[in-house]
Amino acid sequence: MSNIRTCNRTLIKGFLANNLGEEERLDFLFHLDNCVSCWEEVYNATKAAHPHYYKNSSRKVKVSKRDLGEFEDSEKVSEVA
């Protein structure tokens, strides 16, 4: 495996277009795991291409005090066990 040590926009574009070979893709993923700059670029490009996956949901879950109490009681039981 050739270890990718520097950022390469051509590889980023190839990765996003799913045009990298297996070894190149694995090397790039390793680089991505260690490079914040490339990770952010891939994240932002993916977010722009698929905005429906990144919607900020403003829906709030309503939990009654009774349900919350039952949840807290079940946590206490599991801590003792």
For each residue, the residues with C-beta under 8 A, 3 or more apart:
1: 23 26 27
2: 23 27
3: 27 30 31
4: 8 11 27 28 30 31
5: 31
6:
7: 12 31 35 37 38
8: 4 11 12
9: 12 13
10: 13 14
11: 4 8 14 15 20 24 28 31
12: 7 8 9 15 16 28 38 41 42 45
13: 9 10 16 17
14: 10 11 17 19 20 24 28
15: 11 12 18 19 20 25 28 32 42
16: 12 13 42 45 46 49
17: 13 14
18: 15
19: 14 15
20: 11 14 15 24 25 28
21: 24 25
22: 25 26
23: 1 2 26 27
24: 11 14 20 21 27 28
25: 15 20 21 22 28 29
26: 1 22 23 29 30
27: 1 2 3 4 23 24 30 31
28: 4 11 12 14 15 20 24 25 31 32
29: 25 26 32 33
30: 3 4 26 27 33 34
31: 3 4 5 7 11 27 28 34 35 38
32: 15 28 29 35 38 39 42
33: 29 30 39
34: 30 31
35: 7 31 32 38 39
36: 39 40
37: 7 40 41
38: 7 12 31 32 35 41 42
39: 32 33 35 36 42 43
40: 36 37 43 44
41: 12 37 38 44 45
42: 12 15 16 32 38 39 45 46
43: 39 40 46 47
44: 40 41 47 48
45: 12 16 41 42 48 49
46: 16 42 43 49 50
47: 43 44 50 51 53 54
48: 44 45 51
49: 16 45 46
50: 46 47 53 54
51: 47 48 54 55
52: 55
53: 47 50
54: 47 50 51
55: 51 52
56:
57:
58:
59:
60:
61:
62:
63: 67 68 71
64: 67 68
65: 68 69
66: 69 70
67: 63 64 70 71
68: 63 64 65 71 72
69: 65 66 72 73
70: 66 67 73 74
71: 63 67 68 74 75
72: 68 69 75 76
73: 69 70 76 77
74: 70 71 77 78
75: 71 72 78 79
76: 72 73 79 80
77: 73 74 80 81
78: 74 75 81
79: 75 76
80: 76 77
81: 77 78
